[in-house]
Amino acid sequence: MTDNHDDGGSDGGLPESLLPYELWMEDAYRDVMLRALEHVSREGLAGGHHFYLSFRTDWPGVEIPARLRAQYPHEMTIVLQHQFWDLNVDRAGQCISVGLSFGGVGSILVIPLAAVTGFADPHIQLSMRFSTDDEPGDIGAPAVPDAPPEEEEPQAAPPSDAAVVSLDAFRKKGPNPR
């Protein structure tokens, strides 16, 4: 008996898909991130959950203070944990906005969804990376790396070319309850 199965390639690899699975997976991962952000905007953060959100600061439509753009000209990671406000997911406008304080100065950041490069909830070791090309709207499939252990400093979460802004540096220090 002969095998008439054509694997689609002479090298024995898988055939190229004619369906846009990678695009569908990208959309699904981004929807998970948006659902988490929407839930927290309504209910607040529960337990040890907190989020790292990485995004391209040079992406069209990103609104951040000029001094942060100068400090993080390509990518930045924010931490949504203790002190943030007005978290909003605007699906129609395709953006996320959130209030954060940097150096004691409150600012509302506006981040287009296409600018987001990563999302993590270290509490449950969930981490998603989104690829962006130099051109807006050309988004590839995400790679899902291992999340950092919960006890690591936030700087361990983003990729090496990103910078983390930790809110701990801007909090007033009080007496240690321990």
ROSE-4610 file (N, C-alpha, C; in Angstrom, 1 decimal, always signed):
// ROSE-4610
residu = [M/M/M/T/T/T/D/D/D/N/N/N/H/H/H/D/D/D/D/D/D/G/G/G/G/G/G/S/S/S/D/D/D/G/G/G/G/G/G/L/L/L/P/P/P/E/E/E/S/S/S/L/L/L/L/L/L/P/P/P/Y/Y/Y/E/E/E/L/L/L/W/W/W/M/M/M/E/E/E/D/D/D/A/A/A/Y/Y/Y/R/R/R/D/D/D/V/V/V/M/M/M/L/L/L/R/R/R/A/A/A/L/L/L/E/E/E/H/H/H/V/V/V/S/S/S/R/R/R/E/E/E/G/G/G/L/L/L/A/A/A/G/G/G/G/G/G/H/H/H/H/H/H/F/F/F/Y/Y/Y/L/L/L/S/S/S/F/F/F/R/R/R/T/T/T/D/D/D/W/W/W/P/P/P/G/G/G/V/V/V/E/E/E/I/I/I/P/P/P/A/A/A/R/R/R/L/L/L/R/R/R/A/A/A/Q/Q/Q/Y/Y/Y/P/P/P/H/H/H/E/E/E/M/M/M/T/T/T/I/I/I/V/V/V/L/L/L/Q/Q/Q/H/H/H/Q/Q/Q/F/F/F/W/W/W/D/D/D/L/L/L/N/N/N/V/V/V/D/D/D/R/R/R/A/A/A/G/G/G/Q/Q/Q/C/C/C/I/I/I/S/S/S/V/V/V/G/G/G/L/L/L/S/S/S/F/F/F/G/G/G/G/G/G/V/V/V/G/G/G/S/S/S/I/I/I/L/L/L/V/V/V/I/I/I/P/P/P/L/L/L/A/A/A/A/A/A/V/V/V/T/T/T/G/G/G/F/F/F/A/A/A/D/D/D/P/P/P/H/H/H/I/I/I/Q/Q/Q/L/L/L/S/S/S/M/M/M/R/R/R/F/F/F/S/S/S/T/T/T/D/D/D/D/D/D/E/E/E/P/P/P/G/G/G/D/D/D/I/I/I/G/G/G/A/A/A/P/P/P/A/A/A/V/V/V/P/P/P/D/D/D/A/A/A/P/P/P/P/P/P/E/E/E/E/E/E/E/E/E/E/E/E/P/P/P/Q/Q/Q/A/A/A/A/A/A/P/P/P/P/P/P/S/S/S/D/D/D/A/A/A/A/A/A/V/V/V/V/V/V/S/S/S/L/L/L/D/D/D/A/A/A/F/F/F/R/R/R/K/K/K/K/K/K/G/G/G/P/P/P/N/N/N/P/P/P/R/R/R]
num = [1/1/1/2/2/2/3/3/3/4/4/4/5/5/5/6/6/6/7/7/7/8/8/8/9/9/9/10/10/10/11/11/11/12/12/12/13/13/13/14/14/14/15/15/15/16/16/16/17/17/17/18/18/18/19/19/19/20/20/20/21/21/21/22/22/22/23/23/23/24/24/24/25/25/25/26/26/26/27/27/27/28/28/28/29/29/29/30/30/30/31/31/31/32/32/32/33/33/33/34/34/34/35/35/35/36/36/36/37/37/37/38/38/38/39/39/39/40/40/40/41/41/41/42/42/42/43/43/43/44/44/44/45/45/45/46/46/46/47/47/47/48/48/48/49/49/49/50/50/50/51/51/51/52/52/52/53/53/53/54/54/54/55/55/55/56/56/56/57/57/57/58/58/58/59/59/59/60/60/60/61/61/61/62/62/62/63/63/63/64/64/64/65/65/65/66/66/66/67/67/67/68/68/68/69/69/69/70/70/70/71/71/71/72/72/72/73/73/73/74/74/74/75/75/75/76/76/76/77/77/77/78/78/78/79/79/79/80/80/80/81/81/81/82/82/82/83/83/83/84/84/84/85/85/85/86/86/86/87/87/87/88/88/88/89/89/89/90/90/90/91/91/91/92/92/92/93/93/93/94/94/94/95/95/95/96/96/96/97/97/97/98/98/98/99/99/99/100/100/100/101/101/101/102/102/102/103/103/103/104/104/104/105/105/105/106/106/106/107/107/107/108/108/108/109/109/109/110/110/110/111/111/111/112/112/112/113/113/113/114/114/114/115/115/115/116/116/116/117/117/117/118/118/118/119/119/119/120/120/120/121/121/121/122/122/122/123/123/123/124/124/124/125/125/125/126/126/126/127/127/127/128/128/128/129/129/129/130/130/130/131/131/131/132/132/132/133/133/133/134/134/134/135/135/135/136/136/136/137/137/137/138/138/138/139/139/139/140/140/140/141/141/141/142/142/142/143/143/143/144/144/144/145/145/145/146/146/146/147/147/147/148/148/148/149/149/149/150/150/150/151/151/151/152/152/152/153/153/153/154/154/154/155/155/155/156/156/156/157/157/157/158/158/158/159/159/159/160/160/160/161/161/161/162/162/162/163/163/163/164/164/164/165/165/165/166/166/166/167/167/167/168/168/168/169/169/169/170/170/170/171/171/171/172/172/172/173/173/173/174/174/174/175/175/175/176/176/176/177/177/177/178/178/178]
x = [+0.9/+0.0/+0.9/+0.5/+1.3/+0.6/+1.4/+0.9/+0.8/-0.5/-0.7/-0.9/-0.5/-0.6/+0.5/+0.1/+1.0/+1.1/+2.3/+2.5/+2.7/+2.7/+2.7/+4.1/+5.1/+6.5/+7.4/+8.4/+9.4/+10.3/+10.4/+11.3/+10.6/+9.4/+8.7/+8.1/+8.0/+7.4/+5.9/+5.3/+3.9/+3.5/+2.4/+1.9/+1.7/+1.8/+1.5/+0.0/-0.4/-1.8/-2.4/-3.6/-4.3/-5.3/-5.3/-6.2/-5.3/-5.8/-5.0/-5.0/-4.5/-4.5/-3.7/-2.6/-1.7/-2.5/-3.1/-3.9/-5.0/-5.7/-6.8/-6.2/-5.1/-4.5/-4.1/-3.5/-3.2/-4.4/-5.5/-6.7/-7.2/-7.1/-7.6/-6.8/-5.5/-4.6/-4.9/-5.0/-5.3/-6.7/-7.6/-8.9/-8.8/-8.0/-7.8/-7.2/-6.2/-5.7/-6.7/-7.5/-8.6/-9.6/-10.0/-11.0/-10.5/-9.2/-8.6/-8.6/-8.2/-8.2/-9.6/-10.5/-11.9/-12.4/-12.1/-12.6/-12.0/-10.7/-10.1/-10.6/-10.9/-11.5/-12.8/-13.6/-14.9/-14.8/-14.0/-14.0/-12.7/-11.7/-10.4/-9.6/-8.4/-7.5/-7.8/-7.8/-8.1/-6.8/-6.7/-5.6/-4.2/-3.3/-2.0/-1.9/-3.0/-3.0/-2.4/-1.6/-1.1/-0.6/-0.6/-0.3/+1.0/+1.7/+2.8/+2.2/+2.3/+1.8/+3.0/+3.5/+4.6/+4.0/+4.6/+4.1/+5.1/+5.0/+5.9/+5.5/+6.5/+6.2/+6.3/+6.9/+7.1/+6.0/+4.9/+3.8/+2.9/+2.4/+1.4/+0.2/-0.2/-1.4/-1.0/+0.2/+0.6/+0.7/+0.0/+0.0/+0.6/+1.8/+2.5/+3.2/+3.6/+4.3/+5.6/+6.0/+7.2/+8.5/+8.6/+9.8/+9.9/+8.7/+8.7/+9.1/+8.6/+8.9/+10.4/+11.0/+12.5/+13.2/+12.7/+13.4/+13.3/+12.1/+11.8/+11.4/+12.4/+12.1/+11.5/+11.6/+11.1/+10.0/+10.3/+9.3/+9.4/+8.2/+8.1/+7.2/+7.4/+6.5/+6.0/+4.7/+4.0/+3.5/+3.4/+2.9/+1.6/+0.5/-0.8/-1.0/-0.7/-0.8/-1.5/-0.9/-1.5/-2.1/-1.4/-1.8/-2.0/-3.2/-3.6/-5.0/-5.5/-6.9/-7.4/-8.7/-9.4/-8.9/-8.7/-8.4/-9.6/-9.3/-10.4/-10.0/-10.8/-10.5/-11.6/-11.1/-12.0/-11.9/-12.7/-12.6/-12.9/-13.9/-14.2/-13.1/-12.4/-11.3/-10.0/-10.0/-8.8/-7.7/-8.0/-7.0/-7.3/-6.3/-6.3/-5.9/-6.6/-6.1/-6.0/-5.1/-4.9/-4.2/-4.6/-3.9/-2.8/-1.7/-0.5/+0.2/+1.0/+1.8/+3.2/+3.9/+5.4/+6.0/+6.9/+7.5/+6.6/+5.5/+4.5/+3.5/+3.7/+2.8/+1.9/+0.6/-0.4/-0.5/-0.6/-0.8/-1.7/-2.5/-3.3/-2.5/-2.2/-1.6/-2.6/-2.4/-3.3/-2.4/-2.8/-2.0/-2.9/-2.6/-3.3/-3.1/-4.1/-3.9/-2.8/-2.6/-1.6/-0.2/+0.0/+1.3/+1.7/+0.7/+1.0/+1.9/+3.0/+4.0/+4.0/+3.4/+3.4/+2.4/+1.9/+1.0/+1.3/+1.4/+1.7/+1.0/+0.6/+0.0/+1.0/+2.0/+3.0/+2.4/+1.3/+0.7/+0.3/-0.1/-0.4/+0.6/+1.7/+2.7/+2.1/+1.3/+0.8/+1.6/+2.0/+2.8/+2.5/+2.2/+1.9/+2.8/+3.4/+4.2/+3.4/+3.4/+2.8/+3.8/+3.9/+4.9/+4.3/+5.1/+4.7/+5.9/+5.5/+6.5/+6.6/+7.5/+7.7/+6.4/+5.6/+4.4/+3.2/+2.4/+1.2/+0.3/-0.4/-1.4/-0.8/+0.5/+1.1/+1.5/+0.6/+0.9/+1.0/+2.0/+2.2/+1.7/+2.0/+1.5/+2.4/+1.7/+2.5/+3.3/+4.4/+5.2/+4.9/+4.8/+4.4/+5.6/+6.4/+7.5/+7.1/+8.1/+7.8/+7.7/+6.8/+6.6/+7.7/+8.0/+9.0/+8.4/+9.2/+8.7/+8.2/+7.2/+6.5/+7.4/+8.4/+9.3/+10.3/+10.5/+11.5/+11.0/+12.0/+11.8/+11.1/+10.2/+9.5/+10.5/+11.7/+12.6/+12.9/+12.6/+12.8/+11.7/+10.6/+9.4/+9.6/+10.0/+10.0/+11.2/+11.2/+12.3/+13.5/+14.7/+15.9/+15.9/+15.1/+15.1/+14.1/+13.3/+12.2/+12.7/+12.0/+12.3/+11.1/+11.3/+10.2/+10.1/+8.9/+8.7/+8.0/+8.7/+8.1/+7.5/+6.3/+5.6/+6.1/+6.9/+7.4/+8.3/+9.0/+9.9/+9.2/+7.9/+7.2/+6.2/+6.1/+5.2/+5.9/+5.1/+5.6/+5.9/+7.0/+7.4/+6.8/+6.2/+5.6/+6.3/+5.8/+6.4/+6.1/+7.1/+7.0/+6.1/+5.0/+4.0/+4.5/+5.6/+6.1/+6.9]
y = [-1.2/+0.0/+1.2/+2.2/+3.5/+4.6/+5.5/+6.6/+7.8/+8.2/+9.3/+10.6/+10.7/+11.9/+12.9/+14.1/+15.1/+16.0/+16.1/+16.9/+18.4/+18.8/+20.2/+20.7/+19.9/+20.4/+19.3/+19.6/+18.5/+18.2/+19.0/+18.7/+18.0/+17.5/+16.7/+17.6/+18.9/+19.8/+19.9/+20.6/+20.8/+21.8/+21.6/+22.5/+23.9/+24.9/+26.3/+26.4/+27.1/+27.2/+28.3/+28.0/+29.0/+29.8/+29.4/+30.1/+31.0/+32.2/+33.1/+32.8/+31.5/+31.1/+32.1/+32.5/+33.4/+34.7/+35.3/+36.5/+36.2/+35.1/+34.7/+34.5/+33.9/+33.7/+35.0/+35.9/+37.3/+38.0/+37.9/+38.6/+37.9/+36.6/+35.9/+36.3/+36.3/+36.7/+38.2/+39.0/+40.4/+40.6/+39.7/+39.8/+39.3/+38.3/+37.9/+39.1/+39.8/+40.9/+42.0/+42.3/+43.3/+42.9/+41.7/+41.2/+41.3/+41.0/+41.2/+42.7/+43.5/+45.0/+45.5/+45.1/+45.5/+45.0/+43.8/+43.2/+44.1/+44.4/+45.2/+46.6/+47.1/+48.5/+48.6/+47.5/+47.4/+46.9/+45.9/+45.2/+45.5/+46.1/+46.3/+45.0/+45.1/+44.0/+43.1/+41.8/+40.9/+40.2/+39.9/+39.1/+39.7/+38.8/+39.2/+39.6/+39.6/+39.9/+41.3/+41.5/+42.8/+42.6/+43.7/+43.6/+44.3/+43.8/+44.5/+44.7/+45.9/+46.3/+47.0/+46.3/+46.9/+47.4/+48.6/+49.2/+50.0/+50.2/+51.0/+52.5/+53.3/+54.7/+55.5/+54.9/+55.7/+55.4/+54.7/+54.3/+55.5/+55.7/+56.8/+56.6/+57.7/+57.7/+57.5/+57.1/+56.9/+58.3/+58.5/+59.8/+59.5/+60.0/+59.9/+61.3/+61.6/+62.8/+62.9/+64.1/+64.2/+63.7/+63.9/+63.5/+61.9/+61.2/+59.8/+59.3/+60.0/+59.6/+59.8/+60.9/+61.1/+60.0/+59.6/+58.6/+57.2/+56.9/+55.6/+55.9/+56.1/+56.5/+55.4/+54.1/+53.0/+52.2/+51.8/+50.9/+51.1/+50.9/+51.2/+50.1/+49.8/+48.8/+49.5/+49.5/+50.1/+49.0/+49.2/+48.2/+48.7/+47.9/+48.3/+47.4/+48.0/+47.2/+48.0/+48.9/+49.6/+51.0/+51.8/+53.2/+53.5/+53.3/+53.7/+54.0/+54.8/+55.2/+55.3/+55.4/+55.6/+54.6/+53.4/+52.4/+52.2/+52.4/+52.3/+51.6/+50.6/+49.9/+50.5/+51.1/+51.6/+50.7/+49.7/+48.8/+49.5/+50.4/+51.1/+51.9/+52.6/+53.5/+52.7/+51.4/+50.6/+51.2/+51.5/+52.0/+51.7/+51.8/+51.7/+53.0/+53.4/+54.6/+54.3/+54.9/+54.7/+55.9/+56.2/+57.2/+56.6/+57.2/+56.8/+58.0/+57.9/+59.0/+58.7/+59.7/+59.6/+60.8/+60.5/+61.6/+62.5/+61.9/+62.7/+63.4/+63.3/+64.1/+63.1/+63.2/+62.3/+62.6/+61.5/+61.6/+60.5/+60.8/+59.8/+59.4/+58.1/+57.5/+57.0/+57.2/+56.6/+55.7/+54.4/+53.4/+52.7/+53.0/+52.2/+50.7/+49.9/+48.4/+47.9/+48.5/+48.0/+48.3/+49.2/+49.6/+48.6/+47.8/+46.9/+45.8/+45.6/+44.5/+43.4/+43.6/+42.5/+42.8/+41.7/+41.8/+40.6/+40.8/+39.8/+40.0/+38.8/+38.8/+37.8/+38.3/+37.5/+36.6/+37.1/+36.3/+34.9/+34.7/+33.4/+32.9/+33.6/+33.3/+33.3/+34.3/+34.4/+35.6/+35.3/+36.3/+36.1/+37.2/+37.2/+38.3/+37.9/+38.9/+39.1/+40.3/+40.6/+41.3/+40.8/+41.4/+42.6/+43.6/+44.8/+45.0/+45.4/+45.8/+47.3/+47.8/+49.3/+50.0/+49.3/+49.9/+49.6/+50.6/+50.3/+49.4/+48.5/+47.6/+46.3/+46.2/+44.9/+44.1/+43.4/+42.6/+41.2/+40.5/+39.1/+38.3/+37.0/+36.2/+36.4/+36.2/+36.4/+35.2/+35.5/+34.4/+34.5/+33.3/+33.3/+32.8/+33.7/+33.3/+32.9/+32.4/+32.1/+33.4/+33.4/+34.6/+34.6/+35.7/+35.8/+35.3/+34.7/+34.3/+35.6/+35.4/+36.5/+37.4/+36.8/+37.5/+38.4/+38.2/+39.0/+40.5/+41.3/+42.7/+42.9/+44.0/+44.2/+44.3/+44.7/+44.8/+43.5/+42.4/+41.1/+40.7/+41.4/+41.0/+41.3/+42.6/+42.9/+42.4/+42.4/+42.0/+43.0/+42.6/+43.4/+44.8/+45.0/+46.3/+47.2/+46.8/+47.6/+48.1/+49.1/+49.7/+49.6/+49.4/+49.2/+50.5/+51.0/+52.1/+51.4/+51.4/+50.8/+51.9/+51.7/+52.7/+52.8/+51.8/+51.8/+53.0/+53.5/+54.6/+55.9/+56.0/+57.2/+57.2/+56.1/+56.0/+56.6/+57.2/+57.7/+56.5/+56.5/+55.4/+55.6/+54.6/+54.7/+53.7/+53.6/+52.6/+51.2/+50.3/+48.9/+48.2/+47.6/+47.0/+45.6/+45.1/+43.8/+43.9]
z = [+0.0/+0.0/+0.0/-0.8/-0.8/-0.1/+0.4/+1.1/+0.2/-0.1/-1.0/-0.3/+1.0/+1.8/+1.4/+1.0/+0.7/+1.9/+2.5/+3.7/+3.4/+2.1/+1.7/+1.5/+1.8/+1.7/+1.4/+0.6/+0.2/+1.3/+2.4/+3.5/+4.6/+4.4/+5.4/+6.5/+6.3/+7.3/+7.2/+8.0/+8.0/+6.8/+6.2/+5.2/+5.7/+4.9/+5.3/+5.4/+6.5/+6.8/+5.8/+5.3/+4.5/+5.3/+6.6/+7.6/+8.5/+8.9/+9.7/+11.2/+11.5/+12.9/+13.8/+13.4/+14.2/+14.5/+13.6/+13.8/+14.8/+14.7/+15.6/+17.0/+17.1/+18.4/+19.0/+18.2/+18.7/+19.3/+18.5/+19.0/+20.3/+20.4/+21.6/+22.8/+22.6/+23.8/+24.2/+23.2/+23.5/+24.2/+23.8/+24.5/+25.9/+26.2/+27.6/+28.4/+27.9/+28.6/+28.8/+27.8/+27.9/+28.9/+29.0/+29.9/+31.4/+31.5/+32.9/+33.3/+32.4/+32.7/+32.9/+32.1/+32.4/+33.7/+34.1/+35.4/+36.5/+36.4/+37.5/+37.5/+36.4/+36.3/+37.1/+37.0/+37.7/+39.2/+39.4/+40.7/+41.5/+40.9/+41.6/+41.6/+42.1/+42.1/+43.4/+43.2/+44.3/+44.7/+46.0/+46.5/+46.0/+45.6/+45.2/+43.7/+43.0/+41.6/+41.4/+40.4/+39.9/+38.5/+37.7/+36.3/+36.0/+35.0/+34.3/+32.9/+32.4/+31.1/+30.4/+29.3/+28.5/+27.3/+26.8/+25.6/+24.9/+23.6/+22.9/+23.1/+23.6/+23.9/+22.6/+21.6/+20.3/+19.3/+19.8/+18.9/+18.7/+17.5/+17.3/+18.2/+18.9/+19.7/+21.2/+21.5/+23.0/+23.6/+24.7/+25.4/+26.8/+27.0/+28.3/+28.5/+29.7/+30.0/+29.2/+28.7/+27.9/+28.6/+29.9/+30.6/+30.6/+30.6/+30.6/+29.2/+28.2/+26.8/+26.5/+27.1/+27.0/+27.7/+28.9/+29.7/+29.1/+28.5/+27.8/+26.4/+25.5/+24.1/+23.3/+23.7/+22.8/+23.5/+24.7/+25.4/+26.9/+27.6/+29.0/+29.6/+30.8/+31.5/+32.8/+32.9/+34.1/+35.0/+36.3/+37.2/+37.7/+37.6/+38.1/+39.4/+40.5/+41.8/+42.9/+43.5/+44.6/+44.3/+43.6/+43.4/+41.9/+41.4/+40.1/+40.1/+39.1/+39.1/+37.7/+37.6/+36.3/+35.2/+35.6/+34.5/+33.6/+32.3/+31.4/+30.1/+29.7/+28.4/+27.4/+26.4/+25.3/+24.1/+24.0/+22.9/+21.6/+21.5/+20.3/+19.8/+20.8/+20.5/+20.4/+20.7/+20.7/+21.5/+22.8/+23.7/+25.2/+26.0/+27.4/+28.0/+29.1/+29.8/+31.3/+31.9/+33.4/+34.0/+35.2/+36.0/+36.9/+36.8/+37.6/+38.1/+39.1/+39.7/+39.4/+38.8/+38.6/+39.3/+40.2/+41.0/+41.7/+42.1/+42.9/+42.0/+40.7/+39.7/+39.0/+39.2/+38.6/+37.1/+36.4/+34.9/+34.4/+33.4/+32.7/+31.5/+31.4/+30.2/+29.3/+28.0/+27.0/+26.1/+26.0/+25.3/+24.3/+23.0/+22.0/+22.1/+21.8/+22.0/+21.1/+19.9/+19.0/+19.6/+20.6/+21.1/+22.2/+22.7/+23.9/+23.4/+24.1/+23.8/+24.8/+25.9/+26.9/+28.0/+28.6/+29.8/+30.7/+32.0/+32.9/+34.2/+34.8/+36.2/+36.9/+37.5/+38.2/+39.3/+39.9/+41.0/+40.6/+39.3/+38.8/+37.7/+37.6/+36.6/+35.2/+34.9/+33.5/+32.8/+31.7/+30.9/+29.4/+28.8/+27.3/+26.7/+25.6/+24.8/+23.4/+23.0/+21.7/+20.9/+19.6/+18.8/+18.0/+17.9/+17.1/+16.1/+14.9/+13.9/+14.0/+13.1/+13.1/+12.6/+11.9/+11.3/+12.1/+12.6/+13.3/+12.5/+13.3/+12.6/+12.1/+12.0/+11.6/+12.8/+13.3/+14.6/+14.3/+14.8/+14.7/+15.9/+15.9/+16.9/+18.2/+19.4/+20.6/+20.9/+21.6/+22.3/+23.7/+24.4/+25.8/+26.6/+27.2/+27.9/+29.4/+30.1/+31.5/+32.3/+33.2/+34.0/+35.1/+35.6/+36.7/+38.0/+38.9/+40.2/+40.9/+41.7/+42.4/+43.2/+43.8/+44.7/+44.0/+42.7/+42.0/+41.9/+41.8/+41.6/+40.2/+40.1/+38.8/+37.6/+37.8/+36.6/+35.9/+36.6/+35.9/+35.0/+35.0/+34.2/+32.7/+32.3/+30.9/+30.2/+28.9/+28.1/+28.4/+28.0/+28.4/+27.8/+26.7/+26.1/+26.6/+27.6/+28.2/+29.5/+30.0/+31.3/+32.2/+33.5/+34.4/+35.2/+35.4/+36.3/+37.5/+38.7/+39.9/+40.7/+41.1/+41.9/+43.3/+43.8/+45.1/+45.3/+44.3/+44.5/+44.7/+44.4/+44.6/+45.8/+46.5/+47.6/+48.9/+49.7/+51.0/+51.8/+52.5/+53.3/+54.7/+55.3/+56.6/+57.5/+58.7/+59.6/+59.1/+59.2/+58.8/+59.8/+59.3/+60.3/+60.8/+60.3/+60.8/+62.0]
